[in-house]
């Protein structure tokens, strides 16, 4: 009896401890995310390491614009972006009429082969745009969630054969394709380099080729998946017209939305998504998540019920208590340029969001040449954000300067005075400038990166920004990656035949080195990732300001000259500057001195100092 009582006490103790631990873990952010340096990869455009798996017309069936020319070919990786290939000219369509038919053949072996490049850059965490089977180039129109796209793996035809042996609604029949196995190898190789890896979860909608939706199209109201989607009307077989209608994301019929109730996704798709979470977070099902992904980026998260994301977080944390969840919570009112305050999603749902508010604040400060906000305006923007969000969430935000959904950083600098992410390509704005940045604009890019690497929140690099790539919003932000080992055609073509400069396309080693150096500075100085922040304005009119980062007894002073002219600094700060202290600029390794709480030096145009 005594042994039985002791056993019961032990069980109760362990149960209580686990309950407490789970409660803490559910609400807390993962510590590793506070020191992460993110890199976003758009797989189809990153690196084509295996031409044998390149997409074929069959792989594009069901994707907009719903046709593939007879003489279609995979696009040359190094070609002039806007120049039409002969098969494109034969369609009679302009560049934008052909852009979504293009495929460049990027694959997962290409990502694996470039992990050492990312490691050299200093990246610690990778975010992959969707990798699941889908006919489009972007993969936000999934045909299935339980398999990686066969064109990302080594044996597309064999993978098709495996699909045919499964019941997609019965996870006990699921197998591992060659593409799946290669993705698991990518996870292993990333983890071997101490890199985390998260993937895009698109659970608001699917594509029209998704297996459950196809069953509804075929069987209409008799489909066993009829409750998975919001069907408005079924087809009447007694009429010539097809009356079948359903809800699509933002009304887009290519992307049918899962049905929701007060809990979020209804039971069918919800249970399926739960199985998907388990499959990719613990692939071998042994309870050890080290062979799985480290988290999710959740697409159009504001369009899915908070209740579902609360459940989703529990699913994820039950598998991996250190997993990271970030949501795409962005435009509350795009028409009126209003972004969300994302705080309602933090705590019991997400650790972070893709922080476009940070991008906009940097844009207003560094890039705009009209309606200048100045240092105080930037400081006010950041303080407003810090007031909105819990401190731990601030430190794991994805502080991006560009993504697959916006104009690239370099082109944002070239076109600085529009609202961010509004008519940000020549397709939507005839005055949008497609050219390469000039020297002063590159200086602004370096300054923006310096700010990104020295402020609270996790720095985030969109593939190729460190290599000097430029381009407007989708599709121009999705050019094939510029690699140093390739020779590229000059960009000479304008999509609408206008005059433009001849721009040389090549890997920008100097810019890469700047990114690499700033990443190393951040990684080697925890105060820049984990420290508190206090701002100070030196000269509002000349846009000279700074901030101090403090962590226990460690401090770093960042001084910024956001000005095209040099500035003679002679500034005293009794509260934030030390009495007498010799410091080093962590970027250039040059020595400076605080003398009687004063800093005196000459700042170069768009210079940033990181003094410690």
C-alpha positions, -999 to +999 in steps of 0.1 A: +000+000+000+028+024+009+044+018-026+010+024-042+006+057-023+041+069-032+034+060-069+001+080-068+019+109-052+046+108-079+021+106-107+002+136-093+034+156-089+046+148-124+011+157-138+011+190-119+046+198-131+037+190-167+006+211-165+025+240-152+053+235-177+028+233-206+010+265-194+043+283-194+054+269-227+021+277-244+023+314-236+060+320-239+080+327-270+109+303-279+142+318-266+161+309-298+138+332-318+150+363-299+185+358-315+173+345-349+184+361-382+158+350-407+162+343-444+131+339-467+134+315-496+109+314-525+118+278-536+110+280-573+133+310-578+162+302-554+184+277-571+179+250-598+203+222-587+185+194-605+172+201-640+159+166-643+129+175-620+120+207-638+083+214-642+064+202-672+030+213-686+013+185-667+026+200-635+009+233-643-026+220-650-052+239-630-031+269-623-039+304-635-039+315-663-050+280-673-031+275-705+004+264-715+017+271-750+026+241-771+063+251-773+066+261-736+100+258-720+116+262-686+129+298-686+166+305-688+178+314-653+201+342-663+180+359-689+169+396-690+138+395-667+114+415-689+126+401-722+101+376-738+114+343-750+102+332-785+075+310-771+062+339-750+061+363-780+041+337-798+013+339-772+005+375-782+006+385-745+028+410-729+053+403-701+026+403-674+004+380-694+032+355-695+048+359-661+027+333-643+034+307-670+071+310-664+090+283-644+127+285-636+131+251-619+142+260-584+141+229-561+150+216-527+184+203-537+191+239-547+184+250-511+205+222-497+234+231-520+233+267-508+230+261-470+267+268-467+262+301-485+235+310-459+257+298-431+285+320-443+261+349-444+253+343-408+217+330-412+202+311-382+166+305-394+150+298-427+114+305-438+103+287-469+074+298-489+049+270-496+065+237-506+034+215-508+022+201-541+005+227-562+003+237-598+013+274-595+048+288-592+040+302-557+023+271-543-004+290-523-030+269-542-022+235-526-034+203-542-024+184-511-006+192-478+008+158-470+034+158-499+061+182-510+057+193-546+071+166-568+091+192-589+110+201-558+122+165-554+144+141-575+118+119-590+085+136-600+070+106-619+077+081-591+061+105-567+029+106-589+028+068-587+030+070-549+001+095-547-021+071-567-017+044-540-030+066-512-063+078-497-055+114-490-081+115-462-067+084-445-033+093-430-026+056-424-022+052-462+003+081-466+038+073-477+070+093-482+078+104-517+112+113-530+104+150-526+092+144-490+124+125-482+146+153-498+128+178-476+135+158-445+171+157-456+170+196-459+157+198-424+185+175-412+212+195-430+198+228-417+198+215-382+233+202-386+243+238-392+223+251-362+197+266-384+160+264-377+135+260-405+098+269-407+074+265-436+043+283-449+010+269-436-018+280-459-049+268-441-075+294-449-078+281-484-066+255-510-064+254-547-091+241-570-069+210-575-070+200-538-082+165-536-113+172-514-124+201-535-121+181-567-143+154-552-170+181-546-167+193-582-172+158-594-199+146-570-215+179-560-238+176-530-231+138-528-194+144-520-184+133-485-163+165-483-192+188-491-190+203-456-153+212-459-160+243-481-186+270-482-207+260-512-232+286-523-250+266-550-246+232-567-247+226-604-281+217-618-275+188-643-307+197-661-293+230-673-265+240-697-252+265-673-229+254-645-244+269-613-217+255-590-205+284-568-185+287-536-165+311-514-130+319-525-103+339-507-111+376-513-136+363-539-108+346-559-123+314-572-088+299-578-085+297-540-116+281-524-119+287-487-123+261-460-156+265-441-155+278-406-178+278-375-173+293-341-143+271-335-126+280-368-121+254-395-149+228-393-141+193-382-131+177-415-104+201-426-094+208-390-087+171-383-068+170-416-046+200-407-039+184-373-026+153-391-005+176-413+010+193-383+020+160-368+035+147-401+059+176-407+068+184-370+076+148-360+080+129-393+089+096-377+064+099-349+088+089-322+080+119-299+113+136-307+106+166-329+143+171-339+137+156-373+108+180-381+103+216-389+107+242-361+075+261-367+051+277-391+044+309-409+006+311-412-008+327-443-036+353-442-039+345-405-064+373-398-090+355-420-090+324-398-108+324-364-087+331-333-102+300-318-086+278-344-052+294-339-055+288-302-061+251-309-034+251-335-008+264-310-017+236-286-012+211-314+022+225-323+035+230-287+023+195-277+049+182-303+076+208-299+075+233-269+102+254-286+084+257-319+078+292-334+046+305-348+044+337-368+013+350-386+007+371-417-013+398-399-008+428-420-034+451-436-065+460-416-076+484-443-053+484-474-073+511-492-067+535-463-031+524-456-040+511-421-020+481-407-032+459-379-022+462-343-014+424-340-016+422-302-048+402-302-029+373-318-001+371-293+002+349-262-022+320-268-019+320-306+013+334-322+047+343-311+052+369-338+039+384-370+057+395-402+064+430-390+055+452-420+050+481-395+088+480-391+093+482-428+070+512-432+087+530-403+122+526-419+108+536-453+094+568-439+127+576-421+154+566-446+139+564-481+111+590-485+121+622-501+086+638-496+066+642-464+097+636-443+089+623-408+124+628-394+140+610-364+113+619-340+086+605-363+105+572-366+110+571-328+073+578-323+064+549-347+086+525-329+075+535-294+038+531-305+046+495-316+065+488-284+035+501-265+011+478-284+030+445-280+044+425-250+081+428-247+089+392-254+069+393-286+087+424-298+120+406-296+108+377-318+090+398-345+101+392-380+115+426-387+115+425-425+124+450-452+108+432-480+090+399-489+074+380-518+043+402-513+059+436-517+083+455-538+119+446-530+139+467-506+161+481-534+131+491-555+113+506-525+143+529-521+142+538-559+104+545-556+102+560-521+071+582-520+042+559-527+023+542-499+041+510-490+028+480-509+004+502-530+007+501-568+043+491-564+051+478-598+050+492-634+021+468-640-001+489-616+018+522-617+032+535-651+055+558-632+072+530-612+109+530-620+123+495-628+159+505-627+188+494-605+196+516-574+223+542-577+252+547-553+233+569-529+203+545-529+226+517-520+240+538-491+204+541-479+200+503-482+231+498-461+218+522-435+184+504-434+201+471-429+222+486-401+190+498-383+175+463-389+205+446-373+207+468-342+170+471-331+148+448-311+131+422-332+146+395-354+162+407-386+147+392-418+163+390-452+143+383-484+163+361-507+186+381-529+184+414-512+219+408-498+230+401-534+217+434-547+185+422-564+158+447-572+122+445-586+087+458-580+058+439-564+046+404-576+058+391-600+089+414-602+099+406-567+103+369-576+131+370-600+156+340-601+183+344-575+215+362-586+245+339-579+281+348-581+290+318-603+266+328-631+268+354-658+235+372-663+221+392-693+219+429-686+184+442-680+176+463-710+139+456-716+109+475-702+077+455-700+058+482-719+085+492-743+096+524-726+132+536-724+152+525-695+189+524-685+210+493-692+214+477-658+241+451-652+229+421-632+256+406-610+261+394-575+270+425-554+299+412-532+303+445-514+267+446-504+268+409-493+298+417-472+279+446-455+251+422-446+275+396-434+294+420-413+263+435-397+248+400-390+281+390-373+280+422-352+245+413-340+253+377-333+284+385-314+268+411-292+237+398-274+228+433-263+217+440-298+192+411-297+182+411-261+189+445-247+165+474-238+164+504-260+163+542-254+163+568-282+180+602-284+177+629-311+209+648-318+197+671-347+162+667-359+166+690-389+198+672-401+182+638-392+210+627-368+199+605-340+206+573-322+197+548-295+213+529-267+209+492-262+215+479-227+216+444-213+226+442-176+260+459-175+265+458-212+257+488-235+260+497-272+254+531-286+241+534-322+245+567-339+229+574-373+234+602-399+203+599-421+216+626-444+232+628-478+258+652-464+285+647-438+277+659-403+301+673-376+289+656-344+295+674-311+269+661-288+265+657-251+240+634-234+242+635-196+217+606-192+227+581-218+264+588-225+292+576-202+315+601-185+347+589-200+349+558-221+369+545-251+347+525-275+350+508-309+327+510-339+318+473-343+313+478-380+346+495-390+367+486-359+376+523-356+381+538-321+360+566-306+359+582-272+331+595-249+346+625-231+327+641-203+295+625-216+301+640-251+308+623-284+326+643-310+333+630-346+325+635-383+298+613-397+297+604-433+265+605-454+241+577-443+266+564-418+257+542-388+280+537-359+277+508-335+298+518-305+308+495-277 
